[in-house]
């Protein structure tokens, strides 16, 4: 009786382990051009697992049939995929015409705290001197990549908060696509934002506008975001 019970327990444990390791894989590209997109944030809305696409646009995430995957990247319209099977997925993201993050959207994004929402990323990203797997294991490497992604996103949200369309539009006489092109061409760095005050930013925007207007008309507009 005990042996049967032990076999049942082991079977259940193995089943759970295999269940937890089910991976959905695929590639994310830009719609129209077919450009493979790196650093696309992939999230399973059901089990809260997350991943990033690599340099070749490939991703793999722990998921299963019946779950919904959400794909998002700055400059692109987010897309969702309902997992009906485990075949390789091909996801195409469409570029936004004017993908500026408006002030109210930025405020809500700033409330995002990856430390609270994805604590496992920070736990798995740690490196232990006596644990080679923490240095070279795939799980640890992916966690450290996600951690760097979160840091970058946090910095970008800070830039968005200060260098937003309402503020910039109040200084330069540009609107719509022209304003977007200008803000993309002369977007300040995180280091500049954190190292200067509002007066310096206003001077920077005015100086940048003069440079923008000095460009030939065809150089003032962006053809397409390539996601790289």
Z-matrix of the N, CA and C atoms (Angstrom, degrees):
N
C 1 1.473
C 2 1.519 1 110.45
N 3 1.347 2 115.23 1 -42.83
C 4 1.455 3 119.59 2 -179.21
C 5 1.518 4 110.43 3 -65.60
N 6 1.350 5 116.03 4 -39.19
C 7 1.457 6 119.18 5 -179.18
C 8 1.521 7 111.15 6 -64.06
N 9 1.343 8 116.60 7 -39.80
C 10 1.460 9 120.48 8 177.89
C 11 1.523 10 111.09 9 -64.35
N 12 1.345 11 115.17 10 -38.54
C 13 1.461 12 119.98 11 179.30
C 14 1.526 13 110.31 12 -65.60
N 15 1.333 14 115.64 13 -41.12
C 16 1.464 15 119.96 14 179.53
C 17 1.526 16 110.74 15 -63.85
N 18 1.354 17 115.47 16 -42.03
C 19 1.462 18 119.75 17 178.98
C 20 1.524 19 110.69 18 -62.40
N 21 1.324 20 116.13 19 -39.70
C 22 1.462 21 120.71 20 179.51
C 23 1.515 22 111.17 21 -64.27
N 24 1.345 23 115.63 22 -43.32
C 25 1.467 24 120.26 23 -179.90
C 26 1.519 25 110.88 24 -63.49
N 27 1.351 26 115.75 25 -45.65
C 28 1.473 27 120.16 26 179.90
C 29 1.523 28 110.76 27 -62.34
N 30 1.324 29 116.19 28 -41.18
C 31 1.464 30 120.87 29 179.07
C 32 1.521 31 111.38 30 -61.60
N 33 1.329 32 115.65 31 -42.98
C 34 1.464 33 119.95 32 179.26
C 35 1.522 34 111.28 33 -65.16
N 36 1.338 35 115.85 34 -40.54
C 37 1.464 36 119.91 35 -179.90
C 38 1.522 37 110.74 36 -65.57
N 39 1.337 38 116.44 37 -43.42
C 40 1.458 39 119.96 38 178.35
C 41 1.523 40 111.21 39 -64.47
N 42 1.338 41 114.74 40 -39.20
C 43 1.460 42 119.32 41 178.60
C 44 1.504 43 111.66 42 -62.79
N 45 1.343 44 116.71 43 -42.09
C 46 1.463 45 120.75 44 179.05
C 47 1.516 46 110.95 45 -66.13
N 48 1.350 47 116.06 46 -37.97
C 49 1.467 48 120.17 47 -179.77
C 50 1.521 49 110.27 48 -64.70
N 51 1.350 50 115.83 49 -44.60
C 52 1.456 51 119.27 50 178.94
C 53 1.521 52 110.98 51 -66.04
N 54 1.323 53 116.50 52 -38.55
C 55 1.461 54 121.82 53 179.65
C 56 1.516 55 110.84 54 -61.15
N 57 1.367 56 114.19 55 -40.21
C 58 1.466 57 119.02 56 -176.94
C 59 1.524 58 111.73 57 -71.58
N 60 1.361 59 116.83 58 -19.35
C 61 1.450 60 119.88 59 -175.08
C 62 1.531 61 113.84 60 -97.86
N 63 1.341 62 117.92 61 5.79
C 64 1.461 63 120.35 62 178.76
C 65 1.531 64 108.80 63 -62.34
N 66 1.331 65 116.08 64 125.60
C 67 1.455 66 120.73 65 -177.51
C 68 1.523 67 111.22 66 -116.33
N 69 1.312 68 115.29 67 136.98
C 70 1.462 69 121.52 68 171.10
C 71 1.522 70 105.79 69 -104.19
N 72 1.326 71 116.84 70 126.78
C 73 1.458 72 121.69 71 -176.70
C 74 1.521 73 110.66 72 -121.28
N 75 1.334 74 115.22 73 157.71
C 76 1.455 75 118.66 74 178.02
C 77 1.509 76 112.26 75 176.85
N 78 1.325 77 115.73 76 -168.19
C 79 1.458 78 122.74 77 -178.96
C 80 1.525 79 109.58 78 -134.37
N 81 1.329 80 115.94 79 142.96
C 82 1.467 81 121.47 80 177.98
C 83 1.528 82 108.41 81 -115.16
N 84 1.328 83 116.08 82 128.61
C 85 1.461 84 121.08 83 -179.82
C 86 1.522 85 110.00 84 -130.15
N 87 1.322 86 115.24 85 165.43
C 88 1.460 87 120.96 86 175.50
C 89 1.518 88 108.72 87 -80.69
N 90 1.311 89 116.68 88 129.95
C 91 1.462 90 121.50 89 -179.65
C 92 1.530 91 110.17 90 -63.35
N 93 1.309 92 116.01 91 134.70
C 94 1.457 93 120.71 92 179.39
C 95 1.514 94 112.61 93 95.85
N 96 1.329 95 117.25 94 -57.67
C 97 1.461 96 120.69 95 -176.56
C 98 1.524 97 112.75 96 -87.57
N 99 1.339 98 116.03 97 -27.01
C 100 1.460 99 119.40 98 -177.69
C 101 1.515 100 113.12 99 78.75
N 102 1.334 101 117.76 100 7.42
C 103 1.458 102 121.86 101 178.89
C 104 1.528 103 110.26 102 -62.48
N 105 1.320 104 116.32 103 128.50
C 106 1.457 105 120.23 104 179.86
C 107 1.524 106 110.01 105 -74.73
N 108 1.316 107 116.62 106 130.09
C 109 1.462 108 121.99 107 -172.26
C 110 1.522 109 111.91 108 -102.28
N 111 1.310 110 115.77 109 124.92
C 112 1.465 111 121.58 110 176.38
C 113 1.521 112 110.39 111 -94.57
N 114 1.311 113 115.90 112 159.88
C 115 1.468 114 122.99 113 176.93
C 116 1.526 115 113.72 114 57.67
N 117 1.325 116 116.53 115 32.27
C 118 1.460 117 120.02 116 170.15
C 119 1.527 118 107.07 117 -80.38
N 120 1.312 119 116.44 118 131.12
C 121 1.461 120 121.78 119 -177.25
C 122 1.530 121 108.33 120 -84.14
N 123 1.320 122 115.81 121 121.58
C 124 1.463 123 121.69 122 -178.45
C 125 1.531 124 108.26 123 -113.11
N 126 1.331 125 115.98 124 128.04
C 127 1.472 126 119.72 125 -178.02
C 128 1.520 127 110.44 126 -133.60
N 129 1.314 128 115.67 127 132.98
C 130 1.464 129 121.16 128 173.16
C 131 1.520 130 106.97 129 -86.69
N 132 1.329 131 116.51 130 114.17
C 133 1.469 132 121.05 131 -175.99
C 134 1.519 133 112.06 132 -69.58
N 135 1.327 134 117.54 133 -15.27
C 136 1.457 135 120.78 134 -177.33
C 137 1.521 136 112.61 135 -91.10
N 138 1.335 137 116.51 136 -52.42
C 139 1.472 138 119.30 137 -176.87
C 140 1.524 139 113.71 138 -102.45
N 141 1.348 140 116.54 139 0.35
C 142 1.469 141 123.27 140 175.76
C 143 1.531 142 113.72 141 68.66
N 144 1.320 143 118.24 142 14.43
C 145 1.456 144 120.81 143 175.34
C 146 1.526 145 108.85 144 -70.78
N 147 1.337 146 117.01 145 151.18
C 148 1.459 147 120.82 146 -177.85
C 149 1.527 148 110.24 147 -136.90
N 150 1.332 149 115.40 148 158.38
C 151 1.459 150 121.10 149 178.89
C 152 1.521 151 109.10 150 -160.56
N 153 1.332 152 115.58 151 168.23
C 154 1.466 153 122.46 152 175.35
C 155 1.521 154 109.11 153 -125.55
N 156 1.320 155 116.63 154 147.27
C 157 1.457 156 118.92 155 173.55
C 158 1.525 157 108.88 156 -75.29
N 159 1.347 158 116.60 157 149.90
C 160 1.457 159 120.18 158 179.72
C 161 1.527 160 110.17 159 -89.19
N 162 1.329 161 117.03 160 -168.24
C 163 1.453 162 121.39 161 -176.61
C 164 1.522 163 112.52 162 -62.88
N 165 1.320 164 116.23 163 -22.75
C 166 1.465 165 120.79 164 -179.99
C 167 1.525 166 112.08 165 -96.30
N 168 1.334 167 116.49 166 9.22
C 169 1.455 168 120.66 167 179.55
C 170 1.517 169 113.63 168 78.36
N 171 1.331 170 117.49 169 6.00
C 172 1.458 171 120.64 170 -177.39
C 173 1.523 172 111.69 171 -85.97
N 174 1.315 173 115.70 172 149.39
C 175 1.455 174 121.18 173 177.65
C 176 1.515 175 109.84 174 -143.04
N 177 1.316 176 115.08 175 158.37
C 178 1.459 177 121.91 176 169.34
C 179 1.523 178 107.44 177 -147.00
N 180 1.307 179 115.38 178 136.68
C 181 1.462 180 119.91 179 -175.14
C 182 1.525 181 109.71 180 -144.37
N 183 1.310 182 116.46 181 142.90
C 184 1.454 183 120.60 182 177.04
C 185 1.524 184 108.63 183 -69.56
N 186 1.308 185 116.24 184 117.11
C 187 1.447 186 121.32 185 -177.42
C 188 1.523 187 108.54 186 -157.67
N 189 1.318 188 116.90 187 -167.58
C 190 1.461 189 121.45 188 176.70
C 191 1.525 190 109.15 189 -166.87
N 192 1.320 191 116.02 190 170.66
C 193 1.456 192 120.10 191 179.47
C 194 1.524 193 109.93 192 -62.06
N 195 1.328 194 114.92 193 141.88
C 196 1.457 195 120.08 194 -178.57
C 197 1.514 196 112.98 195 96.09
N 198 1.339 197 116.95 196 -10.39
C 199 1.458 198 120.76 197 178.98
C 200 1.531 199 110.06 198 -91.76
N 201 1.329 200 115.97 199 161.94
C 202 1.464 201 122.13 200 178.05
C 203 1.522 202 109.75 201 -116.18
N 204 1.328 203 116.25 202 126.16
C 205 1.460 204 121.75 203 177.35
C 206 1.525 205 109.51 204 -100.80
N 207 1.328 206 115.79 205 139.25
C 208 1.463 207 121.68 206 179.14
C 209 1.525 208 108.60 207 -117.02
N 210 1.333 209 116.87 208 129.54
C 211 1.461 210 122.86 209 -178.36
C 212 1.529 211 108.67 210 -114.32
N 213 1.328 212 117.02 211 127.53
C 214 1.463 213 119.59 212 -178.95
C 215 1.521 214 110.97 213 -143.01
N 216 1.334 215 114.88 214 145.11
C 217 1.455 216 121.94 215 178.29
C 218 1.519 217 108.16 216 -158.20
N 219 1.345 218 118.66 217 138.79
C 220 1.463 219 120.89 218 -179.90
C 221 1.531 220 111.18 219 -55.29
N 222 1.338 221 116.02 220 133.59
C 223 1.451 222 120.49 221 179.20
C 224 1.516 223 113.84 222 91.58
N 225 1.340 224 116.08 223 -4.13
C 226 1.458 225 120.36 224 -179.19
C 227 1.526 226 110.64 225 -127.04
N 228 1.318 227 115.60 226 151.30
C 229 1.453 228 120.87 227 176.03
C 230 1.527 229 108.49 228 -76.39
N 231 1.316 230 116.78 229 126.91
C 232 1.468 231 120.66 230 -179.68
C 233 1.526 232 109.91 231 -61.26
N 234 1.324 233 115.51 232 147.60
C 235 1.455 234 120.44 233 -179.67
C 236 1.525 235 109.19 234 -131.52
N 237 1.322 236 116.26 235 155.77
C 238 1.458 237 121.04 236 179.07
C 239 1.525 238 109.69 237 -122.40
N 240 1.314 239 115.09 238 152.38
C 241 1.465 240 121.13 239 178.86
C 242 1.522 241 108.81 240 -136.24
N 243 1.326 242 116.08 241 121.89
C 244 1.458 243 121.38 242 176.00
C 245 1.524 244 107.51 243 -87.96
N 246 1.307 245 116.35 244 120.44
C 247 1.460 246 121.41 245 -175.45
C 248 1.530 247 110.32 246 -78.76
N 249 1.319 248 115.90 247 110.83
C 250 1.468 249 120.48 248 179.17
C 251 1.528 250 111.32 249 -104.80
N 252 1.344 251 116.65 250 -18.26
C 253 1.459 252 120.68 251 176.70
C 254 1.526 253 108.10 252 -156.38
N 255 1.318 254 117.16 253 -178.81
C 256 1.461 255 121.31 254 -176.05
C 257 1.525 256 112.53 255 -106.84
N 258 1.320 257 117.38 256 22.91
C 259 1.459 258 120.50 257 176.02
C 260 1.522 259 109.62 258 -72.61
N 261 1.335 260 117.11 259 161.91
C 262 1.458 261 121.52 260 178.76
C 263 1.528 262 110.00 261 -60.47
N 264 1.313 263 116.40 262 135.37
C 265 1.459 264 121.47 263 -177.19
C 266 1.530 265 111.52 264 -99.55
N 267 1.314 266 115.63 265 145.70
C 268 1.460 267 122.33 266 175.39
C 269 1.523 268 107.19 267 -123.38
N 270 1.325 269 116.02 268 111.35
C 271 1.466 270 121.48 269 -175.50
C 272 1.522 271 109.60 270 -113.61
N 273 1.323 272 117.11 271 132.49
C 274 1.460 273 122.36 272 177.99
C 275 1.524 274 109.89 273 -116.05
N 276 1.326 275 116.01 274 126.05
C 277 1.463 276 121.31 275 178.26
C 278 1.524 277 109.45 276 -104.48
N 279 1.318 278 115.80 277 133.99
C 280 1.458 279 121.58 278 179.60
C 281 1.524 280 109.86 279 -91.97
N 282 1.344 281 116.05 280 139.39
C 283 1.456 282 120.03 281 177.69
C 284 1.516 283 109.55 282 -72.17
N 285 1.317 284 115.82 283 147.38
C 286 1.456 285 121.07 284 175.88
C 287 1.517 286 108.32 285 -83.87
N 288 1.326 287 116.32 286 145.10
C 289 1.460 288 120.13 287 178.57
C 290 1.516 289 110.51 288 -65.61
N 291 1.341 290 115.36 289 -49.18
C 292 1.461 291 121.03 290 176.82
C 293 1.524 292 106.96 291 -132.14
N 294 1.339 293 117.97 292 84.48
C 295 1.463 294 120.34 293 -173.92
C 296 1.518 295 115.20 294 -83.48
N 297 1.328 296 117.22 295 39.67
C 298 1.460 297 119.28 296 176.37
C 299 1.521 298 110.22 297 -74.61
N 300 1.309 299 116.69 298 137.69
C 301 1.456 300 120.57 299 176.71
C 302 1.528 301 107.89 300 -83.17
N 303 1.321 302 116.23 301 112.25
C 304 1.457 303 119.51 302 -177.49
C 305 1.532 304 110.06 303 -69.45
N 306 1.342 305 115.09 304 164.58
C 307 1.461 306 120.77 305 -173.39
C 308 1.522 307 112.22 306 -58.56
N 309 1.342 308 117.40 307 -45.54
C 310 1.465 309 119.02 308 -177.08
C 311 1.520 310 111.62 309 -67.92
N 312 1.356 311 117.42 310 -33.71
C 313 1.461 312 120.65 311 177.32
C 314 1.519 313 109.74 312 -69.00
N 315 1.329 314 116.46 313 -42.30
C 316 1.455 315 120.28 314 179.30
C 317 1.512 316 111.22 315 -58.71
N 318 1.321 317 116.78 316 -41.84
C 319 1.460 318 120.42 317 -178.89
C 320 1.527 319 111.21 318 -60.30
N 321 1.335 320 116.65 319 -40.90
C 322 1.461 321 119.60 320 -179.81
C 323 1.519 322 110.46 321 -70.76
N 324 1.342 323 117.78 322 -35.97
C 325 1.459 324 120.93 323 179.15
C 326 1.519 325 110.76 324 -66.41
N 327 1.321 326 117.05 325 -34.29
C 328 1.445 327 120.07 326 -179.47
C 329 1.525 328 112.36 327 -65.59
N 330 1.326 329 117.07 328 -20.39
C 331 1.457 330 120.50 329 179.40
C 332 1.524 331 111.71 330 -75.75
N 333 1.326 332 116.87 331 -13.62
C 334 1.459 333 122.16 332 -179.73
C 335 1.522 334 110.25 333 -65.50
N 336 1.321 335 116.55 334 125.98
C 337 1.461 336 121.89 335 179.34
C 338 1.520 337 108.87 336 -123.96
N 339 1.340 338 118.41 337 98.75
C 340 1.466 339 120.71 338 -177.90
C 341 1.524 340 112.98 339 -62.51
N 342 1.344 341 117.07 340 -26.53
C 343 1.470 342 119.41 341 178.27
C 344 1.523 343 110.84 342 -62.03
N 345 1.315 344 116.51 343 -36.37
C 346 1.459 345 120.83 344 -179.55
C 347 1.522 346 112.12 345 -84.91
N 348 1.343 347 116.10 346 -38.67
C 349 1.457 348 119.56 347 -175.93
C 350 1.528 349 113.14 348 -79.51
N 351 1.345 350 116.14 349 -32.33
C 352 1.460 351 119.59 350 -177.36
C 353 1.535 352 111.03 351 -133.14
N 354 1.328 353 117.67 352 62.16
C 355 1.466 354 120.30 353 -178.22
C 356 1.520 355 113.26 354 -62.17
N 357 1.342 356 117.47 355 -27.66
C 358 1.464 357 120.74 356 -179.48
C 359 1.523 358 111.93 357 -61.34
N 360 1.337 359 116.56 358 -32.07
C 361 1.460 360 120.27 359 180.00
C 362 1.523 361 110.22 360 -60.54
N 363 1.310 362 116.58 361 -42.96
C 364 1.465 363 120.85 362 -177.57
C 365 1.527 364 111.64 363 -74.88
N 366 1.319 365 116.47 364 -29.89
C 367 1.467 366 120.13 365 176.93
C 368 1.525 367 110.26 366 -70.83
N 369 1.326 368 116.21 367 -46.74
C 370 1.465 369 121.28 368 -177.39
C 371 1.525 370 112.57 369 -73.01
N 372 1.332 371 117.34 370 -19.78
C 373 1.463 372 120.31 371 -178.16
C 374 1.528 373 112.80 372 -79.14
N 375 1.328 374 116.44 373 -11.99
C 376 1.461 375 120.08 374 -177.93
C 377 1.526 376 111.38 375 -69.20
N 378 1.318 377 115.36 376 145.04
C 379 1.462 378 121.43 377 179.06
C 380 1.526 379 108.64 378 -112.51
N 381 1.331 380 115.56 379 128.57
C 382 1.459 381 121.35 380 -179.68
C 383 1.525 382 109.67 381 -112.06
N 384 1.342 383 117.84 382 129.74
C 385 1.469 384 121.91 383 -176.06
C 386 1.526 385 114.20 384 -53.01
N 387 1.316 386 117.90 385 -37.33
C 388 1.462 387 121.53 386 -176.31
C 389 1.530 388 113.18 387 -97.64
N 390 1.329 389 116.23 388 14.84
C 391 1.461 390 119.93 389 -179.78
C 392 1.533 391 109.87 390 -126.39
N 393 1.346 392 116.86 391 92.00
C 394 1.480 393 120.12 392 179.89
C 395 1.526 394 112.78 393 -56.24
N 396 1.336 395 117.08 394 -33.15
C 397 1.461 396 119.63 395 -178.39
C 398 1.522 397 111.69 396 -64.80
N 399 1.345 398 116.67 397 -29.58
C 400 1.466 399 119.26 398 178.80
C 401 1.522 400 111.13 399 -71.95
N 402 1.359 401 115.62 400 -23.73
C 403 1.471 402 120.07 401 177.61
C 404 1.518 403 111.76 402 -83.76
N 405 1.340 404 115.34 403 -45.68
C 406 1.456 405 119.79 404 -169.10
C 407 1.525 406 114.45 405 -113.04
N 408 1.329 407 118.21 406 -8.84
C 409 1.456 408 121.07 407 -179.00
C 410 1.518 409 112.31 408 -65.14
N 411 1.327 410 115.57 409 145.41
C 412 1.462 411 121.16 410 -178.45
C 413 1.521 412 111.63 411 -60.95
N 414 1.334 413 117.09 412 -40.31
C 415 1.453 414 120.79 413 -178.45
C 416 1.521 415 111.12 414 -62.12
N 417 1.352 416 116.08 415 -42.58
C 418 1.456 417 120.28 416 179.12
C 419 1.518 418 112.26 417 -66.58
N 420 1.332 419 116.24 418 -41.32
C 421 1.473 420 120.07 419 178.86
C 422 1.516 421 110.83 420 -62.95
N 423 1.321 422 116.71 421 -43.90
C 424 1.468 423 120.02 422 179.55
C 425 1.527 424 111.26 423 -63.76
N 426 1.341 425 115.84 424 -38.77
C 427 1.466 426 119.89 425 179.93
C 428 1.525 427 110.57 426 -65.05
N 429 1.324 428 117.18 427 -40.36
C 430 1.467 429 119.83 428 179.56
C 431 1.528 430 110.82 429 -68.49
N 432 1.314 431 116.70 430 -33.42
C 433 1.471 432 119.96 431 176.52
C 434 1.522 433 110.52 432 -67.18
N 435 1.319 434 116.73 433 -41.83
C 436 1.468 435 120.31 434 177.29
C 437 1.529 436 110.58 435 -64.52
N 438 1.320 437 115.97 436 -37.66
C 439 1.465 438 120.26 437 179.46
C 440 1.529 439 110.30 438 -62.80
N 441 1.333 440 116.43 439 -42.77
C 442 1.467 441 120.09 440 177.38
C 443 1.531 442 110.57 441 -64.72
N 444 1.327 443 115.98 442 -37.39
C 445 1.462 444 120.79 443 178.09
C 446 1.524 445 110.21 444 -62.05
N 447 1.326 446 117.21 445 -43.35
C 448 1.461 447 121.11 446 179.86
C 449 1.530 448 111.25 447 -63.39
N 450 1.332 449 116.30 448 -39.92
C 451 1.465 450 120.34 449 178.03
C 452 1.525 451 109.84 450 -62.20
N 453 1.331 452 115.87 451 -45.81
C 454 1.472 453 120.38 452 179.36
C 455 1.526 454 110.96 453 -61.92
N 456 1.337 455 117.26 454 -43.82
C 457 1.454 456 121.16 455 179.58
C 458 1.525 457 111.29 456 -62.59
N 459 1.313 458 115.91 457 -39.43
C 460 1.466 459 120.21 458 179.13
C 461 1.524 460 110.07 459 -62.74
N 462 1.326 461 117.17 460 -40.28
C 463 1.460 462 121.45 461 178.96
C 464 1.530 463 110.73 462 -68.08
N 465 1.343 464 116.35 463 -40.39
C 466 1.454 465 119.91 464 179.87
C 467 1.529 466 111.39 465 -65.77
N 468 1.316 467 116.30 466 -36.46
C 469 1.472 468 119.39 467 177.80
C 470 1.524 469 110.31 468 -65.57
N 471 1.325 470 116.24 469 -35.02
C 472 1.462 471 120.32 470 178.00
C 473 1.527 472 110.24 471 -65.20
N 474 1.337 473 116.69 472 -41.66
C 475 1.467 474 120.44 473 177.07
C 476 1.520 475 109.67 474 -64.73
N 477 1.347 476 116.67 475 -43.71
C 478 1.461 477 120.96 476 179.12
C 479 1.525 478 111.71 477 -58.36
N 480 1.322 479 115.48 478 -38.81
C 481 1.461 480 120.34 479 -176.89
C 482 1.527 481 111.09 480 -62.92
N 483 1.320 482 116.18 481 -37.55
C 484 1.469 483 120.76 482 -176.56
C 485 1.525 484 111.43 483 -92.07
N 486 1.319 485 116.45 484 -45.63
C 487 1.462 486 122.17 485 -176.33
C 488 1.530 487 108.66 486 -96.86
N 489 1.330 488 115.97 487 67.37
C 490 1.465 489 120.21 488 -177.73
C 491 1.522 490 110.73 489 -103.93
N 492 1.343 491 115.45 490 165.75
C 493 1.461 492 121.09 491 -173.17
C 494 1.526 493 113.19 492 -64.34
N 495 1.316 494 117.35 493 -32.66
C 496 1.464 495 120.27 494 179.92
C 497 1.531 496 110.43 495 -67.54
N 498 1.345 497 115.83 496 -45.50
C 499 1.469 498 119.48 497 -178.72
C 500 1.528 499 111.09 498 -68.88
N 501 1.325 500 116.50 499 -49.28
C 502 1.463 501 119.91 500 -178.52
C 503 1.530 502 110.24 501 -63.52
N 504 1.342 503 116.79 502 -39.34
C 505 1.459 504 120.98 503 179.47
C 506 1.516 505 113.31 504 -66.30
N 507 1.329 506 116.44 505 -19.60
C 508 1.462 507 119.88 506 177.74
C 509 1.527 508 111.72 507 -81.67
N 510 1.344 509 116.23 508 -11.92
C 511 1.460 510 120.41 509 -177.64
C 512 1.527 511 111.78 510 -105.87
N 513 1.329 512 116.16 511 -38.61
C 514 1.475 513 119.62 512 -179.17
C 515 1.534 514 109.32 513 -111.89
N 516 1.339 515 117.51 514 147.04
C 517 1.474 516 121.31 515 -177.85
C 518 1.531 517 113.26 516 -84.37
N 519 1.316 518 115.63 517 56.79
C 520 1.460 519 120.84 518 -179.35
C 521 1.519 520 109.78 519 -123.65
N 522 1.332 521 115.87 520 150.65
C 523 1.459 522 120.72 521 178.84
C 524 1.526 523 110.30 522 -141.23
N 525 1.325 524 115.82 523 164.46
C 526 1.455 525 121.37 524 173.67
C 527 1.508 526 114.28 525 54.47
N 528 1.329 527 116.06 526 -134.01
C 529 1.459 528 121.86 527 -176.29
C 530 1.521 529 111.99 528 -62.25
N 531 1.343 530 117.62 529 -35.33
C 532 1.464 531 120.72 530 178.45
C 533 1.525 532 110.33 531 -62.08
N 534 1.320 533 116.40 532 -41.55
C 535 1.457 534 120.42 533 179.28
C 536 1.529 535 110.10 534 -66.11
N 537 1.321 536 115.98 535 -42.18
C 538 1.464 537 119.96 536 178.86
C 539 1.524 538 111.34 537 -61.07
N 540 1.349 539 115.94 538 -45.77
C 541 1.465 540 120.05 539 -179.88
C 542 1.529 541 110.88 540 -61.13
N 543 1.312 542 115.68 541 -44.41
C 544 1.465 543 120.09 542 179.53
C 545 1.529 544 110.67 543 -60.91
N 546 1.342 545 116.58 544 -46.82
C 547 1.459 546 120.12 545 -177.30
C 548 1.526 547 112.37 546 -67.47
N 549 1.324 548 116.44 547 -30.19
C 550 1.463 549 119.85 548 177.54
C 551 1.521 550 111.04 549 -73.76
N 552 1.332 551 115.99 550 -42.37
C 553 1.464 552 120.48 551 -179.59
C 554 1.525 553 113.07 552 -66.71
N 555 1.328 554 115.98 553 -34.46
C 556 1.464 555 119.62 554 -174.50
C 557 1.531 556 113.00 555 -119.02
N 558 1.308 557 116.43 556 28.77
C 559 1.458 558 120.56 557 178.03
C 560 1.528 559 109.87 558 -62.82
N 561 1.334 560 118.15 559 124.70
C 562 1.462 561 120.52 560 -179.51
C 563 1.526 562 111.05 561 -74.09
N 564 1.301 563 115.68 562 159.18
C 565 1.460 564 120.67 563 179.20
C 566 1.526 565 110.29 564 -81.21
N 567 1.309 566 115.52 565 164.95
C 568 1.461 567 120.95 566 176.36
C 569 1.526 568 109.95 567 -61.95
N 570 1.335 569 116.56 568 -38.86
C 571 1.468 570 120.76 569 179.85
C 572 1.525 571 110.98 570 -61.97
N 573 1.345 572 116.21 571 -39.49
C 574 1.462 573 119.36 572 178.69
C 575 1.518 574 110.59 573 -66.20
N 576 1.321 575 117.09 574 -44.68
C 577 1.465 576 121.41 575 -178.45
C 578 1.513 577 111.55 576 -60.84
N 579 1.311 578 116.85 577 -43.44
C 580 1.471 579 120.37 578 -177.17
C 581 1.527 580 112.42 579 -79.57
N 582 1.338 581 116.76 580 -17.05
C 583 1.463 582 119.16 581 -177.47
C 584 1.509 583 114.39 582 -102.46
N 585 1.348 584 117.08 583 2.71
C 586 1.465 585 120.06 584 -178.72
C 587 1.526 586 110.84 585 -135.29
N 588 1.331 587 115.32 586 159.82
C 589 1.460 588 120.34 587 179.20
C 590 1.531 589 110.33 588 -95.53
N 591 1.328 590 116.81 589 -178.93
C 592 1.458 591 121.84 590 -176.76
C 593 1.528 592 112.27 591 -63.59
N 594 1.322 593 117.04 592 -34.42
C 595 1.468 594 119.84 593 179.31
C 596 1.529 595 110.52 594 -65.01
N 597 1.323 596 116.09 595 -42.22
C 598 1.464 597 120.04 596 179.36
C 599 1.524 598 110.54 597 -65.63
N 600 1.333 599 116.85 598 -36.45
C 601 1.457 600 120.74 599 179.05
C 602 1.524 601 110.26 600 -65.60
N 603 1.331 602 116.92 601 -40.88
C 604 1.458 603 120.88 602 178.94
C 605 1.526 604 111.00 603 -63.00
N 606 1.330 605 116.22 604 -40.60
C 607 1.466 606 120.58 605 177.54
C 608 1.529 607 109.70 606 -64.17
N 609 1.325 608 116.02 607 -41.81
C 610 1.463 609 121.04 608 179.69
C 611 1.533 610 110.85 609 -61.54
N 612 1.313 611 116.52 610 -43.07
C 613 1.469 612 120.91 611 -179.38
C 614 1.529 613 110.46 612 -64.89
N 615 1.330 614 116.84 613 -42.94
C 616 1.469 615 120.29 614 178.65
C 617 1.525 616 111.83 615 -63.88
N 618 1.338 617 115.97 616 -43.75
C 619 1.464 618 120.00 617 178.65
C 620 1.537 619 110.74 618 -64.38
N 621 1.320 620 115.32 619 -39.17
C 622 1.461 621 119.76 620 179.71
C 623 1.520 622 111.24 621 -66.71
N 624 1.317 623 116.48 622 -34.88
C 625 1.464 624 120.66 623 179.20
C 626 1.528 625 110.29 624 -65.44
N 627 1.323 626 116.80 625 -38.34
C 628 1.462 627 120.44 626 177.90
C 629 1.532 628 110.04 627 -63.44
N 630 1.337 629 115.87 628 -40.94
C 631 1.467 630 120.37 629 178.34
C 632 1.529 631 110.33 630 -66.41
N 633 1.310 632 115.17 631 -39.59
C 634 1.466 633 121.17 632 -179.94
C 635 1.533 634 110.55 633 -61.54
N 636 1.325 635 116.49 634 -46.88
C 637 1.461 636 121.08 635 -178.93
C 638 1.527 637 111.97 636 -69.25
N 639 1.348 638 116.33 637 -22.60
C 640 1.469 639 119.65 638 179.49
C 641 1.526 640 111.56 639 -79.95
N 642 1.325 641 117.10 640 -12.21
C 643 1.456 642 121.30 641 178.84
C 644 1.527 643 110.32 642 -73.59
N 645 1.334 644 117.83 643 151.02
C 646 1.473 645 119.67 644 172.05
C 647 1.525 646 108.30 645 -60.30
N 648 1.309 647 119.45 646 145.90
C 649 1.470 648 122.34 647 -176.85
C 650 1.524 649 114.28 648 -49.84
N 651 1.338 650 117.11 649 -38.71
C 652 1.463 651 119.20 650 -177.60
C 653 1.518 652 112.78 651 -73.20
N 654 1.339 653 117.47 652 -14.22
C 655 1.459 654 121.10 653 179.66
C 656 1.532 655 111.95 654 -92.94
N 657 1.330 656 116.35 655 -5.52
C 658 1.468 657 119.68 656 -178.83
C 659 1.519 658 112.48 657 -86.13
N 660 1.330 659 117.23 658 -8.28
C 661 1.446 660 120.20 659 -175.05
C 662 1.528 661 111.31 660 -119.32
N 663 1.309 662 115.29 661 142.05
C 664 1.445 663 121.40 662 178.22
C 665 1.522 664 109.67 663 -89.46
N 666 1.298 665 116.00 664 137.21
C 667 1.466 666 119.24 665 179.92
C 668 1.518 667 110.90 666 -74.65
N 669 1.358 668 115.72 667 -50.00
C 670 1.455 669 119.84 668 -176.94
C 671 1.518 670 109.46 669 -168.08
N 672 1.323 671 115.38 670 143.02
C 673 1.452 672 119.18 671 172.76
C 674 1.523 673 107.70 672 -75.68
N 675 1.329 674 117.13 673 135.20
C 676 1.457 675 119.05 674 -178.77
C 677 1.503 676 113.85 675 -102.51
N 678 1.361 677 116.85 676 -4.33
C 679 1.461 678 119.68 677 174.46
C 680 1.512 679 114.81 678 75.50
N 681 1.327 680 117.03 679 4.17
C 682 1.455 681 118.40 680 -178.46
C 683 1.509 682 111.24 681 -95.49
